Amino acid sequence: MKFLVAGAGLAGLNAAWGLQKKGHEVIVLEANSRVGGRCWSEKLPNGAVIEHGGEFISVHDHTIRGICAEFGLPIVALGIPFDRRHQVDGSFPSSDDLTKTMAKMSDAAARLAAKNGYAISLREVAREAFGPEYESLPYCQKLFATTTCDPDLINGYAVAAKMQREGFEYVEHRGRVMAGNDAVAKEIARRLGDSVRLNSPVVRVTQTKTGVEMETAGGEIFKADRAVIAVPLPILQKLIDTLDLPADMVKAIKGRQMGAAVKLNIAVSGDAPPRGVQAPNAPWWSWSTADNGGDRQRGALTAYAGGKKTMATLGLENGAQAWLEQVRAYRTDVTVSDDYILTNWAEQPYTKGAYSMPGLDWQPELDGAFNHAAGNIAFAGEHTHFASLNGALESGARAAKLLTLI
Ligand SMILES: Cc1cc2nc3c(=O)[nH]c(=O)nc-3n(C[C@H](O)[C@H](O)[C@H](O)COP(=O)(O)OP(=O)(O)OC[C@H]3O[C@@H](n4cnc5c(N)ncnc54)[C@H](O)[C@@H]3O)c2cc1C
């Protein structure tokens, strides 16, 4: 059978690779001049590998860990806890504190949902859990940064329930691919060979009686029996207007919220141990991590801010200098240079945001909306499964399976 895949991020690539391994003919249409999408690595002038986008691979991320093992790509431990961040005064929550705090969130979400139904915002849940001072709590700063969306517009029950699942059997040792996370995307693309067409943005998808058609911005028409659509949420929300989809899928796609985030990767030097530090009273943090040997610091420090409101306070309209100075003030443990790479995901034309969260009108049954195909089309991407590198890969495998089962 012949397949089309729109989008060569981890989701689209893994779908295409799964189909190719089953002997199908596949063409992947990618808008950008590179593969990987939000999985995108680069080197700073001092040689340190940095991630523009997805970075932390958790111990539970079995799919990406399995693929890395198959490709011979080592994953190295970062040496910092992702969820327990130092404050600038040096204080540090214990894992017991964190577990109790997360339990307060999910209990509050359950209480509110029992009273008012599921349409409750993340802000309402945080206020219910921690009282009027919630915004100044480091835990809420971390939560609002990580969810990247307006806390009034995302579903507090879905976010709290997800955290509860993640927090269970809490393990800290996250890692990254030694060569850069995008080595995974590049290796899948290498295996796909000429099937991947770069600089080919899909502008229209049509379901015909016998198959699917995709038209690119250059006016080329591609025809196939079946297709996977794995483009980011804001692009998908427009692309589906010409498609006839089940109501639950439309609701899951249209109701989901895309977040915004920015990363500042800076070359640093120093011998201090790796550390993640939460900025005081603001949803951004910075981390220095272990080098490939695991016992020294890598020559890069990364600052990460989540949510448009926080990003607006960083003076980014004039470049990264103001933020860089704040990082310098809080990170006296390292020598912060002037060599940096700033990546504002809200401005990336083929992503238009960072990653997505369930909107206010989320209902539990919407979590299953992409577990079936819509005729001869299946959807993949973080927005259809889980907002992570691993989630994107799993969604691609699911889409390939769904289309070959019809
Ligand atoms: C700042 C940031 C930090 C993150 N941190 C982490 C982390 O620490 N750990 C983690 O696991 N995850 C993290 N993530 C999330 C993770 O990176 C994503 O969930 C994952 O990479 C998404 O993969 P995807 O294939 O769904 O989408 P994408 O990677 O966005 O792939 C979609 C592809 O579609 C292409 N495209 C767009 N429009 C079109 C079109 N019209 N036609 C054809 N192609 C098109 C895009 O160019 C892109 O290549 C982070 C993301 C960001 C932005």
The ligand as a Gaussian input file, in Angstrom:
#p B3LYP/6-31G(d) Opt

LIG

0 1
 C       11.103000      24.292000      24.577000
 C       10.654000      22.849000      24.595000
 C       11.079000      22.016000      25.609000
 C       10.683000      20.685000      25.652000
 N       11.168000      19.878000      26.626000
 C       10.911000      18.554000      26.581000
 C       11.588000      17.659000      27.448000
 O       12.430000      18.087000      28.263000
 N       11.317000      16.331000      27.349000
 C       10.430000      15.838000      26.427000
 O       10.234000      14.619000      26.377000
 N        9.785000      16.671000      25.571000
 C       10.011000      18.000000      25.618000
 N        9.431000      18.844000      24.720000
 C        8.363000      18.318000      23.855000
 C        8.878000      17.519000      22.636000
 O        9.952000      18.203000      22.059000
 C        7.723000      17.387000      21.663000
 O        6.610000      16.790000      22.320000
 C        8.041000      16.515000      20.440000
 O        9.309000      16.787000      19.914000
 C        6.946000      16.755000      19.406000
 O        7.137000      15.925000      18.287000
 P        6.050000      15.933000      17.124000
 O        6.532000      14.987000      16.101000
 O        4.703000      15.736000      17.707000
 O        6.045000      17.429000      16.568000
 P        7.198000      18.225000      15.842000
 O        8.518000      17.828000      16.370000
 O        6.836000      19.652000      15.913000
 O        7.101000      17.716000      14.341000
 C        6.136000      18.209000      13.458000
 C        6.794000      18.414000      12.089000
 O        5.801000      18.896000      11.179000
 C        6.412000      19.860000      10.342000
 N        5.371000      20.684000       9.735000
 C        4.752000      21.783000      10.215000
 N        3.833000      22.224000       9.341000
 C        3.858000      21.365000       8.288000
 C        3.125000      21.283000       7.077000
 N        2.159000      22.166000       6.756000
 N        3.437000      20.284000       6.210000
 C        4.423000      19.387000       6.490000
 N        5.139000      19.439000       7.630000
 C        4.853000      20.392000       8.528000
 C        7.326000      20.613000      11.293000
 O        8.316000      21.353000      10.591000
 C        7.894000      19.478000      12.133000
 O        9.072000      18.950000      11.573000
 C        9.819000      20.174000      24.642000
 C        9.407000      21.011000      23.600000
 C        9.814000      22.342000      23.571000
 C        9.373000      23.214000      22.440000

